[in-house]
Amino acid sequence: MSDTTVSYGHAAAFFLLTFGIGLLPPVGVSVMGMKVLGVFLGLLYGWSFIGFAWPSMISLVALGFTGYGDPAGIIASAFSHPAVLFTLFVLAFTSYCNQSGINAVMAKWFLSRAAFTGRPWVFTASVLVGTLLIGFLVDGVPTVFLISGILYSIFDDAGFRKGDAYPAWLLAGVCIAGVLSFACKPWAGQNLMGIGALADVSGGAVVIDNLTLIAVALPVCVATLLVYTLIVRFVFRPDISRMAHLTPEYLASLRRDLHIGPEQGVAAAALFVFLLLMFLPNILPTGTAAAFFGKFSMTVAIVLILGVLSFVRVKGKAAFDFQTCSAGINWNVIWMLAASIPVSAAMSSPDAGVGRLLTDLLGRLAGGSGVLLFLIGFMVFVTVMTQFTHNVTIVLIAVPIIWNLSQSSGINPAGFSILLFLAAGTAFATPAASTVGALSFANGEWIGMRRAFQAGILGCAGGLLCMLALGLPLVSAVVGL
């Protein structure tokens, strides 16, 4: 069968899912919900077997004919979303960092550490845990782009090529670490919404404080990345000879070659300011200064920095040229983000009825089983569902169920909810799971769709194992079950 025939076959399946499912009788959802479900499944199929650009375009238009909203308004809202705008600018900034040479400097400094001599798996684990910690302190999105940019330079220096196994597994792991950085933060994503929902449903009687959540979530997420490293080492077993044979003499030569000129100095300063603007609102005490720096969202900060770099002169020319750096913008990533945001919102809409369907499924799961068995089954269910439905939606549906169950069974709703947040945070097994995790699937040159799925699925299995083996005892010790 020719490639053209296969391509047309995938296209036919995409259109059949996107427009055909909405013609079926509604099952547990509304008529609009069936149409939205068709767009969602078609989009997931298109991303998996076709590509990212044209399936995303068609899906955005199709969503406008489901009854969810006006087609033009949906497209406008997609591209005006802060995540899309930020990604557009941060990709240009990442390209600038690479062109300035600062990525190469940081890569050589990192790669030349004596601790990595002949220890490629120590290097691997350090990169993943480092990505998690930086993402925790700042934000997972820019951290993934930053670390990936540095790794590209390291791979080039070590002699790896695009498509080689070891770079693919490590880059996929960086995306996983970026996703997990959100699961550790009480002030981000599903954790923030879940903590608020639990406080509301309990009338303020149950409040999860920040340190408690971090004390449980951070060790579990670190353990997940270590397990992922073991999976890569003993299951995928990539060729790491280029990393293992880095000699002390070669590392010393890298350290001697380290040089920061004017271009690298300006880029390093820009990077430091960006991280500072992301970090200050989290550490400053409440007051005027915190309120001022709180206005610097990711998009505002990156636009300000690019604007300043555009008029700063280095050796007689602008430090940053948008036209030149725009070549580094990956439009597969942009289209993926632009399509996933409104489709996820439509899936979460009360008019679609998907939320009611999930509530019914969770309610059935809770009946007829012991508390511990239900808790384990619940975590497995949430881990699976968060790969296809926005994790905030899952959390907001599940928290009231946990509260009601706690009233009848005597379980601790705070401990149960923390485990829920962790399970919902392992959103990286499919392109639709999360915007950060989707970056792995969009990186076709280095990772590839097949490896992205393998890394995501086995990474989720490792995460679930860590939640059960480490998360349950930690929750029991810290807040009780």
Disulfide bonds with the S-S distance in Angstrom:
none
